[in-house]
Amino acid sequence: MTDRADAAAAVTTRMLDAVAGRDGTAACAVLAPDTVTELEQSADKPCAEAILAEDLPEPGAVVATDVYGQRAQVRLDGDTVFLAVFPGGWRVVAAGCTARGDKPYDCVLQGG
């Protein structure tokens, strides 16, 4: 993998490990701003509480990471996570995503 792909995979793993470890603050620290806003509005709770209530899969092994310019897709055992580059590095835009053939991914957590 390239350095950018490694960095995207590391952010993905950090977020999922934080959720699994019940550390909502750490998980929210790597979310994209729109994703935080969407999560807080839909749950009517602060991000650190709301993310722990989401049905995100347990962290799995990274299977593949694809980087497309300012965007990345990290595929794990049982999950697909989408990221974008922001000042300061990669941020999670959507997580808990499953493929639906020709249709867009269905994601548990996503920004507006």
Beta strands, then each sheet from edge to edge (+ up, - down):
strand 1: 62-68
strand 2: 71-76
strand 3: 79-86
strand 4: 89-100
strand 5: 103-110
sheet 1: 1+ 2- 3+ 4- 5+
end
